[in-house]
Amino acid sequence: MNTAGFVGSVVTVFFFLLFIAIVWWTYRRGSKETYDDAAQLPFQEDADDAGKHHTD
């Protein structure tokens, strides 16, 4: 086996394991509340901007 083929195989396995780790991190128990809170951020007003309307 040549060196380039071996390195390519190692990189492929590494990125596959990285993908599995990211999917696991996203769907682990207890992450739903975190992502629900983050999903609501665009809809929350800042206390400083409350009552102000932008007319630009």
C-alpha positions as CSV (number, residue, x, y, z in Angstrom):
1,M,0.0,0.0,0.0
2,N,1.4,3.4,-0.9
3,T,1.7,6.3,1.5
4,A,-0.9,8.5,-0.2
5,G,-3.5,5.7,-0.1
6,F,-2.9,5.0,3.6
7,V,-3.1,8.7,4.5
8,G,-6.3,9.0,2.5
9,S,-7.8,6.1,4.4
10,V,-6.8,7.5,7.8
11,V,-8.3,10.9,6.9
12,T,-11.5,9.3,5.7
13,V,-11.9,7.3,8.9
14,F,-11.1,10.3,11.0
15,F,-13.7,12.5,9.4
16,F,-16.3,9.7,9.6
17,L,-15.7,9.4,13.3
18,L,-15.9,13.2,13.6
19,F,-19.2,13.2,11.8
20,I,-20.6,10.5,14.2
21,A,-19.4,12.5,17.2
22,I,-21.1,15.6,15.9
23,V,-24.4,13.8,15.3
24,W,-24.2,12.2,18.7
25,W,-23.5,15.6,20.4
26,T,-26.5,17.1,18.6
27,Y,-29.0,14.4,19.5
28,R,-27.8,13.5,23.0
29,R,-30.1,13.6,26.0
30,G,-30.7,17.0,27.5
31,S,-29.7,19.0,24.4
32,K,-33.3,19.8,23.4
33,E,-33.7,22.5,26.0
34,T,-30.5,24.1,24.9
35,Y,-31.5,24.2,21.2
36,D,-35.0,25.3,22.0
37,D,-33.6,28.3,23.9
38,A,-31.2,29.1,21.0
39,A,-34.1,28.9,18.5
40,Q,-36.0,31.6,20.4
41,L,-33.2,34.1,20.5
42,P,-34.2,36.0,17.3
43,F,-37.6,36.6,18.7
44,Q,-36.5,38.0,22.0
45,E,-36.3,41.8,22.4
46,D,-33.4,43.4,24.1
47,A,-34.3,45.4,27.2
48,D,-32.7,48.5,25.7
49,D,-34.6,48.3,22.5
50,A,-38.0,47.6,24.0
51,G,-40.6,50.1,22.8
52,K,-38.3,51.6,20.1
53,H,-39.2,51.3,16.4
54,H,-36.6,51.6,13.7
55,T,-37.7,53.8,10.8
56,D,-34.7,53.3,8.6
